[in-house]
Amino acid sequence: MLVGMKILVVLLACVANMVECEMFTSMAHLQTALYAERDIASTLRQYIDMEEKRLEKLKSIANDFASHSNVALKNPDGTLGNPVSAFLYVKRFTIDWDREIEPILQNNTFTTMLQQIKFLKQDLPTYEDLSGAAAALLRLQDTYQLDTAKIASGELGKTKCAELSAEECFELGRFAYNDKDYYHCVLWMQESLDREASENNKTIPRKEVLDYLGYATAMQGNIQHALSLTNELLKIDPYHERARNNRGYYQRMIKEEAKSRKMGDDGEGISHEIKNKRHIDDYRNSNEFLTYESLCRGERTQKVKDEEKLSCRYKHNNHPLLLLRPAKEEDVHLDPWIVIYHDAMLDGEIQTIKQIATPKLNRATVQNAKTGALETANYRISKSAWLKDDDHEVVHRVNKRIEAITGLTLKTAEELQIANYGLGGHYEPHFDFARVNKKKEEKDAFKSLGTGNRIATFLFYMSDVEAGGATVFPYIGVKLFPKKGAAAFWYNLYKSGEGIYNTRHAACPVLVGVKWVSNKWIHERGQEFLRPCGKKFEE
């Protein structure tokens, strides 16, 4: 049985080596690691059971050898002088040894177990996933303005999760350090230091934390504090070479600063306030991005235009599919027109679509504005799959429902895209349509499809999300939090074909929970008589 398993493991490992990892970009794929962990535990238990039986046999053999030799050594001549006894003794270490003892000594259960675990590890997170998970945690900290100590205490969402040890906080700080992100490095190294002080069983040497924290603090402009931290490190390890060099450098810096300010001996003018400013690029400091983050936190950034005119209604469009079960339509915004359809997808349909899509999930891509090529981007963290109309009866049914609700044809629409967001999964502000203007040339974005621009978006929410994960529209202050079975709809283009720029939107990072969505991008071709051309700015 073990030989057969060994061959299977080797064959499967060859296939698994061709699979791209990036588990952090999809919670569905990350969850497969739980099954791999379970199977590794089972494999280890099986190996332990077999080893215990093997060791019991070896113990029995050792006892037999000891018993035989103890008796024989009392009268060696009498034992070996008998030709039959001598024959049996020689046979014991030749034929019997090769047949019974050698296989026990040279068993291959360890090698087989090791190969099994190596194969199962293909479904476990990698260092790339660790980097993605760390980056996600830091992104969530910034977007939702989370306190470092609360994150480390597991206070996220409604349910308290596992706490982080000093060593685990240190690893987050080191990740930021290696990325030259000294702002987060200081936050997490300080938290590591605080936790180390209260730990009974130390998980990280204090001097190691002080080493990183001191340097990061200096890089953030806190030379005096960096010197204090370095002095503490040198009390623990007086011969720490890097710390000794840094101390000399910090002392020179402080003297030069004092000299440049022409200060007296009292040291007046030296700031002892610890600074830790987050250094971000111009875009992340822009009004659009800051508004996006505010909306993600559920803040009200502006009054919704004509909010008092918003209403809800049952809608059937005289379509047979909606006469008995009309769509529950609720206005969210009037200009541009954005609506929510409640109970637009049934639980059974959601489950079926997720089951079909999960094996097909690949890292979500964005379209290069210049080349039209699809490529991955760090501002879109999720995995997606595309389902054809004939992939399953449920997909066909959902597509027909979209046609019935919108009054548009899906003959030229893109396939149903299913997206599963990963750790801190998000998609920063973007347009669904291709822009054509002096600043941005994207007219060839959908040229290969031959179906024109994306006229509208229909977005299904296929899961509730405990915290985060909203769809937000920064220009108009609209935020839509996921509700399982609901769907959002909006037009991307005016009737004139011009883009509706206020539909720029984003998917907020998932703070706690799992987010599944599916969307249908509807194109211009085929809508000529269903949504006739009109004046500019007419929806």
Salt bridges, closest charged atoms under 4 A:
GLU22 OE2 - ARG363 NH1 3.10
ASP39 OD1 - ARG38 NE 3.29
GLU51 OE2 - ARG54 NE 2.82
GLU56 OE2 - LYS59 NZ 3.64
ASP64 OD2 - ARG92 NH2 2.48
ASP96 OD1 - LYS91 NZ 2.66
ASP142 OD1 - HIS184 NE2 2.81
ASP142 OD2 - ARG278 NH2 3.42
GLU163 OE2 - LYS160 NZ 3.89
GLU163 OE1 - ARG195 NH1 3.30
GLU171 OE2 - ARG174 NH2 2.96
ASP181 OD2 - HIS184 ND1 2.45
GLU191 OE2 - ARG195 NE 2.90
GLU196 OE2 - LYS202 NZ 3.71
GLU196 OE1 - ARG206 NH1 2.67
ASP211 OD2 - HIS240 NE2 3.92
ASP211 OD2 - ARG242 NH2 2.26
GLU232 OE2 - ARG206 NE 2.79
ASP237 OD2 - LYS207 NZ 3.32
GLU257 OE2 - ARG261 NH2 3.17
ASP281 OD2 - ARG284 NH1 3.32
GLU288 OE1 - ARG504 NE 2.76
GLU299 OE2 - ARG297 NE 2.86
GLU307 OE1 - ARG300 NH2 2.99
GLU308 OE1 - LYS303 NZ 4.00
GLU329 OE1 - ARG313 NH1 2.43
GLU329 OE2 - LYS315 NZ 3.16
GLU330 OE1 - HIS342 NE2 2.60
ASP331 OD2 - ARG313 NH2 2.61
ASP335 OD2 - LYS305 NZ 3.86
ASP343 OD2 - LYS328 NZ 2.69
ASP347 OD1 - LYS484 NZ 3.97
GLU349 OE2 - ARG397 NH1 2.90
GLU349 OE2 - ARG401 NH2 2.72
ASP389 OD2 - HIS396 ND1 2.75
ASP391 OD2 - LYS360 NZ 3.43
GLU393 OE1 - ARG397 NH2 2.64
GLU403 OE1 - LYS400 NZ 3.47
GLU414 OE2 - ARG454 NE 2.74
GLU414 OE2 - HIS523 NE2 2.64
GLU415 OE2 - LYS388 NZ 3.85
GLU428 OE2 - ARG284 NH2 2.69
GLU428 OE2 - HIS426 NE2 3.73
ASP432 OD1 - HIS430 NE2 3.60
ASP432 OD1 - HIS505 NE2 3.38
GLU442 OE2 - ARG435 NH2 2.99
GLU538 OE2 - LYS495 NZ 3.93
